[in-house]
């Protein structure tokens, strides 16, 4: 297992998950701020580890595997906790769309890699935009409190729905790219 700075950042992001959960449930007034801070730190390290891996030439198979796992774990945990804290359809629907898409696309990528066609479902620019909007939405939902007249939570909900729509769009893009292989009678 090649341990380098990008991989340490990814492992750090995974190690933040139990701390994040603990802070979420702490019965203190600053827990919203703490969880938002931890999630923000995780989001920054998600960007930073990829940047450093490319910049320092430290890309590895281990990092390529672990980075998306760390990202999806943190997002799924945050969404589950947010829905648990506010169990309404308002949050449940976009959370289900986002988590469901991640499961479906992960399975698609695994299958495509198995048949040697992984490049057909490589990360697209729409996926990067979706991830950015999703991270900002979750950060605002975690922070929760208004900032002056700015309704942080409401903005977070709107952005979460935008992220869910981008999630569906990016899933469509991936499925469209893979469709010829999925429906090829010779691969049955």
C-alpha positions in Angstrom: 0.0 0.0 0.0 1.7 3.2 -1.2 1.4 5.8 1.5 2.0 9.3 0.3 0.5 12.7 1.1 -2.6 12.3 -1.0 -3.3 8.9 0.5 -2.7 10.2 4.0 -5.3 12.9 3.3 -7.8 10.3 2.1 -7.2 8.2 5.2 -7.6 11.3 7.3 -11.0 12.0 5.7 -12.1 8.5 6.5 -10.9 8.9 10.1 -12.9 12.1 10.4 -16.2 10.1 9.9 -16.5 8.8 13.5 -15.5 12.2 14.8 -18.1 13.8 12.6 -20.8 11.4 13.8 -19.8 12.0 17.5 -20.0 15.8 17.0 -23.3 15.5 15.3 -24.9 13.8 18.3 -23.1 15.9 21.0 -25.8 17.8 23.0 -24.0 21.1 22.8 -25.0 24.3 21.1 -21.9 24.4 18.9 -22.4 20.9 17.4 -23.8 22.3 14.1 -20.8 24.5 13.7 -18.4 21.6 14.5 -20.0 19.2 12.1 -20.1 21.8 9.4 -16.4 22.5 10.1 -15.5 18.8 10.0 -17.5 18.3 6.8 -15.8 21.3 5.2 -12.4 20.0 6.1 -13.3 16.7 4.6 -14.5 18.4 1.4 -11.2 20.4 1.2 -9.1 17.3 1.7 -11.1 15.6 -1.1 -10.1 18.3 -3.5 -6.6 18.6 -2.1 -5.7 14.9 -2.3 -6.6 14.7 -6.0 -4.7 18.0 -6.7 -1.6 16.8 -4.9 -1.7 13.4 -6.4 -1.6 14.9 -9.9 0.7 17.8 -9.0 3.3 15.6 -7.2 2.9 12.6 -9.5 1.8 10.5 -6.6 -1.3 8.9 -8.2 -1.7 5.3 -7.2 -4.2 2.4 -7.6 -4.8 2.5 -3.9 -5.6 6.2 -4.0 -7.8 5.8 -7.1 -9.8 3.2 -5.2 -9.9 4.8 -1.8 -10.6 8.5 -2.7 -14.1 7.9 -4.1 -14.9 5.5 -1.3 -13.9 8.2 1.3 -16.0 10.8 -0.5 -19.1 8.6 -0.8 -18.8 7.4 2.8 -18.7 11.0 4.2 -21.6 12.1 2.0 -23.8 9.1 2.7 -23.1 9.4 6.5 -23.9 13.2 6.4 -27.1 12.6 4.4 -28.3 9.8 6.7 -27.7 11.9 9.8 -29.4 15.0 8.3 -32.5 12.9 7.3 -32.5 11.3 10.8 -32.4 14.7 12.4 -35.2 16.0 10.2 -37.2 13.0 9.0 -39.3 14.6 6.3 -39.7 13.9 2.6 -38.1 17.3 2.0 -34.7 15.8 2.9 -35.3 12.1 2.3 -36.1 12.4 -1.4 -32.9 14.1 -2.5 -30.8 12.0 0.0 -32.3 8.8 -1.5 -31.6 10.1 -5.1 -28.0 10.9 -4.2 -27.2 7.7 -2.3 -29.1 5.5 -4.8 -27.2 7.1 -7.7 -23.9 6.5 -6.0 -24.7 2.8 -5.5 -25.9 2.4 -9.1 -22.9 4.2 -10.7 -20.5 2.3 -8.5 -22.0 -0.9 -9.6 -21.9 0.2 -13.2 -18.2 1.3 -12.9 -17.4 -2.1 -11.4 -19.1 -4.0 -14.2 -17.5 -1.8 -16.9 -14.1 -2.3 -15.3 -14.7 -6.1 -15.3 -15.4 -6.1 -19.0 -12.4 -3.7 -19.7 -14.5 -0.7 -20.6 -13.9 1.5 -17.5 -13.1 4.6 -19.6 -16.7 4.7 -20.8 -17.8 5.8 -17.2 -14.9 8.0 -16.2 -15.7 11.0 -14.0 -17.3 13.7 -16.1 -17.4 17.5 -15.7 -21.1 17.3 -14.7 -20.0 14.9 -11.9 -17.6 17.4 -10.6 -20.2 20.2 -10.6 -22.7 17.8 -8.9 -20.1 17.0 -6.2 -19.4 20.7 -5.6 -23.0 21.7 -5.3 -23.7 18.6 -3.1 -20.8 19.5 -0.7 -21.9 23.1 -0.4 -25.5 22.0 0.2 -24.6 19.5 2.9 -22.2 22.0 4.5 -25.1 24.6 4.8 -27.6 22.0 6.1 -25.1 20.9 8.7 -24.4 24.5 9.8 -28.2 25.1 9.9 -28.2 28.5 11.6 -29.0 31.6 9.7 -26.2 34.0 9.1 -27.8 37.4 9.6 -30.7 37.5 7.2 -29.4 34.6 5.1 -31.5 31.5 5.6 -28.7 29.0 5.5 -30.8 25.9 6.0 -33.3 26.9 3.2 -30.4 27.6 0.8 -28.9 24.2 1.7 -32.2 22.5 0.9 -32.5 24.2 -2.5 -28.9 23.3 -3.3 -29.5 19.7 -2.2 -32.4 19.5 -4.7 -30.1 21.1 -7.4 -27.5 18.5 -6.5 -30.1 15.7 -6.8 -31.1 16.9 -10.2 -27.4 17.1 -11.3 -27.0 13.6 -9.8 -29.8 12.3 -12.0 -28.4 14.1 -15.0 -24.9 12.7 -14.4 -26.3 9.2 -14.0 -28.1 9.6 -17.3 -24.8 10.6 -18.9 -23.0 7.6 -17.5 -25.8 5.2 -18.4 -26.0 6.7 -21.9 -22.3 6.1 -22.4 -22.6 2.5 -21.1 -25.9 1.7 -22.8 -24.4 0.1 -26.0 -22.4 -2.3 -23.9 -25.3 -3.0 -21.5 -27.6 -3.9 -24.3 -25.1 -5.7 -26.6 -26.6 -9.1 -27.2 -23.1 -10.6 -27.6 -22.3 -9.8 -24.0 -25.3 -11.7 -22.6 
